Amino acid sequence: MTEAVTRRRQTSAAVIGPDVESIGEPGRPTWNTGAMGTEADTIAATEQPVTRARLAADLAELGVAAGDRVEVHASISSLGWVPGGAQTVLLALLDAVGSAGTLVFPTQTGQLSDPAGWGDPPVPEPWIPVLRAELPAFDPALTPSRGMGVLPEVARSHPGAVRSAHPLLSFVAIGPDAASLMAPHALAPAFGETSPLGRLTAAGASVLLLGVDHGACTALHLAEHRSTWPSKREVEVSAPILDRGGRREWVTWTDLELDEDDFTSLGAAWIADGGGRTGRVGAAEARLEPMPELVEFAEAWMTTNRT
């Protein structure tokens, strides 16, 4: 995202540059390859195909149960060779939570953030006013996510998917609670108590990490809103939106400056404290974590460790 939203890369986990699995970005054919290998390498390293049935069984063994609400962060390449790729993974996740469960994925769109803050890569300064004038407005049905990997994009295309309305930090959900979890999603606080993250936490949801660590864990941003530390501050954020009349408008608002730099260290401390469960899903190390307890731990950790 922009420098106004996060200090880590001057782009958020969803903006200009890769995050969980950039090789899975729309338009790239290597959806099930490793970052340093080819699909042939993945097949050679996989003892047996990682099928839908195997994934669903592994998820159940980890603790994902029918009726659960689960926010998912995944690296598909870490699972081994999955016939059907992201579609298979999504179907297995839906099998695991059943018809009463709800899945949630981040579908952030930092490509619509203020180009003045882009750092990976930056653009020439003379381009900035042109981009501010011409970037398309966020459209929940049309705008693709950026840097989130292929799985959220497949989820976004599901016929039952409901996407939240935030122009930069949206989520998509599938399941009976999708509509109530996704709306409303105000411009600010994007990750606060009144956001989808806040409602997920209040509902006792879980976080599922498949082949990724806590650096990819969006739920920790809710802890940032709850926590206090000396350098905590709000900053300006901008994006193009559609107004009530369907007209494009460039808007600016203030929100918390996000900082993901310490999420991996925070996660390590949480694990050392006995938080969550670890298992295997396919070939990947996987973690299933209760969101309320994780956020509560993270709030206290940030207050103690941030400066």
C-alpha positions, 0 to 999 in steps of 0.5 A: 500500500502506500507509505501512508498506510504501512512502514514496512515496505512503503507498500502494504501486504496488498500493494505493489509487490509480492506477499504470500505468493506472488507467483499466483497473481492473476495472469501468471501461469505458474500457479502451483510452482515454487518460488525457486522452481518449476511445476516439474520440480514440485511434482518431483518433490511430491510423493503423492498428489495432494488431492481435495480429499487429502487436504480436507482430511488434513484440515480436519485433523488440524482442527478445522470443523463444520460450522467454523468461521476461518480467515485463510492465508495460504501459499499453494506452492507449499502444499505440494503438487495439487491437481486443480491448483487453487480451485482444489484448495478452495473446495477442500476448505469448503468441505472442511467448514461445511455448509454452515461454515464461512471462509474469509480471505484478504483481497487487498488492492494496493494498486489503487493506492496513492502512487506518490507512496509506491516504493516497489516499484516507484513511478516517475514523479510526473506520472503521479497526477496522471495516475491519480486522475486515471486509476479506476475506481474500486469495484468489488465485483471487478477489481482484482486483488494484488499480491494476495496470491491466487487463492483469494482470486479464486475465492472472489470468483465463487458464485456465493462470494461476498466482498467488502467495500473498502477500496484498499483493504477489502476481504471476501467471504463465502458461507452463510455469515458472509454478508454480515461479516463483510458489511459495513466496511468503512474507510477507517478504521479499515482493520478496527472493531467495526471492520470485518476483522473486528466482527470475525474476532467477536464471532470467535473465528479462527486464523488458518496459516497454510505454509506461511508465517504470522507475517501474513496474518491480517488479524494482527492489524486489529491488535494494532488498533487496540494496542498502544505504543509511543510512535503509534500514529494516524496518517493520510490514505487515498484511493479512487472510489465510486460515489453513490451516483456511480461517479469516480472520486479520488478521496483522502482519509486518515487511518492508523499507520500499519507496521508489519515488521514485527509480526513474525517475531510476535508470532514466534512469541505466541507459539512459544507461549503455547498459542494455536495448533500446528500440523501438516496440510499436504506438504505444508506446515499449517497453523490453526489459531483462535483469533480472539486469543491471538489478537489479545496476546498480540495487543499485549505484546505490541504494548510491551515491545513496540517503541 
